[in-house]
Amino acid sequence: MSEFLPFTKPFIDEAAITAVGDVLRSGWITSGPKVAEFEKQLSAYFGGRPVRTFNSGTCTMEIALRIAGIGPGDEVITTPISWVATSNVIIEVGATPVFADIDPVTRNIDLDKVEAAITPATRAIIPVDLSGLPVDRDRLYAIAAKYKLRVVEDAAQAIGSLWKGKRIGAFGDYVSFSFQANKNLTTTEGGCLVLNNEDEARLAEKYRLQGVTRSGFDGMEVDVLGGKYNMTDVAAAIGLNQLPQLEAITARRHVLAKHYFATFGADFEQQTGVQLPLANFENTNWHMFQIVLPQGVVRSEFMEKMKARNIGCGVHYPPIHLFQMYRERGFREGMFPIAESVGRRIVSLPMFPRMSDADVERVVVAVREVLGS
Ligand SMILES: *Cc1c(COP(=O)(O)O)cnc(C)c1O
């Protein structure tokens, strides 16, 4: 049988391994010159906006909320279909998460429902670009302007994605990226936050490291409660290796996605009842290739049968509002029916730059076999 095909695999080349070795040999392994250089290159990539790096794409969002002054008594609107980090950070700062259901075609937050969920306590929106497909930025920022809301874009999956030709991150309010192992650009773990000005960037630096500001040779002051969220130079060295390759990585993902569509064929959806992803080749970075199984197909059984054919699948994501901790906050089945239906049936098929075209064909054959069509 052919070897196991995982649903994703980090893109690490020999140059990245050498770069890590160089940092480890240098005598300076935590935040230092590599972090500074990575931040400089990220800022250039995002059109010159201030950028700070962190040890996750979760603390980036928490810190953005803190910089925006969001806390107890405030409501923040987000999507139920995301990694649970997206709404956990709202609770972490003492604010209240409010969900708006998703659009079944994009699987992203439905902006009509966002508008309907706004109350006098609403302070911010956290949209998520699921699998790298951007939420409509024109409409999003029109709503934010109309109701005077802050936006923390959870663009964890959207590095390399575009909106009307502009890079996600190069415009907008706060934009958060993750460099976790599965993301299109990885530093093993890590993240970055794109900010609006240098004052916010200085505050982000304080929140990142115990609230400390240093001056001169021996000056130190602490005026806010910060945490321990800095990126290491070991991680930044991997990021510095990946950033110049991001365009090629994204291009390869586009080729693989096109090959999926061509191999499934034009009438696959009609034949099987499977919903393929939106065939968007203008904006998305194809972070994932997600299908929604037909009603009646049990996802765990589908995944088990794929596994038996040596193919790994992922689940991104079960609806957040149905987790126990969220149920304890009053959320119930039936509140966000589209998210619940998609969340039960969504499956991520293998998608990573070093897959071959033949791997795509193997996945498609297996999906057809498992669904019996
Ligand atoms: C990966 C991810 C995060 C969290 O990023 P970490 O770096 O793992 O903390 C948040 N939101 C979404 C949508 C993600 O995919």
The ligand as an SDF file (V2000), in Angstrom:
LIG
                    3D

 15 15  0  0  0  0  0  0  0  0999 V2000
   -4.0330   28.3090   14.3230 C   0  0  0  0  0  0  0  0  0  0  0  0
   -5.1830   29.1930   14.6130 C   0  0  0  0  0  0  0  0  0  0  0  0
   -5.2390   30.0000   15.7570 C   0  0  0  0  0  0  0  0  0  0  0  0
   -4.2570   29.9180   16.8810 C   0  0  0  0  0  0  0  0  0  0  0  0
   -2.9610   30.0270   16.5440 O   0  0  0  0  0  0  0  0  0  0  0  0
   -1.8340   29.4440   17.5520 P   0  0  0  0  0  0  0  0  0  0  0  0
   -0.5850   29.9650   16.9340 O   0  0  0  0  0  0  0  0  0  0  0  0
   -1.9460   27.9540   17.5110 O   0  0  0  0  0  0  0  0  0  0  0  0
   -2.0960   30.0090   18.8840 O   0  0  0  0  0  0  0  0  0  0  0  0
   -6.3000   30.8550   15.9110 C   0  0  0  0  0  0  0  0  0  0  0  0
   -7.2750   30.9370   15.0010 N   0  0  0  0  0  0  0  0  0  0  0  0
   -7.2750   30.1660   13.8950 C   0  0  0  0  0  0  0  0  0  0  0  0
   -8.3780   30.3260   12.9220 C   0  0  0  0  0  0  0  0  0  0  0  0
   -6.2430   29.2620   13.6710 C   0  0  0  0  0  0  0  0  0  0  0  0
   -6.2650   28.5010   12.5780 O   0  0  0  0  0  0  0  0  0  0  0  0
  1  2  1  0
  2  3  1  0
  2 14  2  0
  3  4  1  0
  3 10  2  0
  4  5  1  0
  5  6  1  0
  6  7  2  0
  6  8  1  0
  6  9  1  0
 10 11  1  0
 11 12  2  0
 12 13  1  0
 12 14  1  0
 14 15  1  0
M  END
$$$$
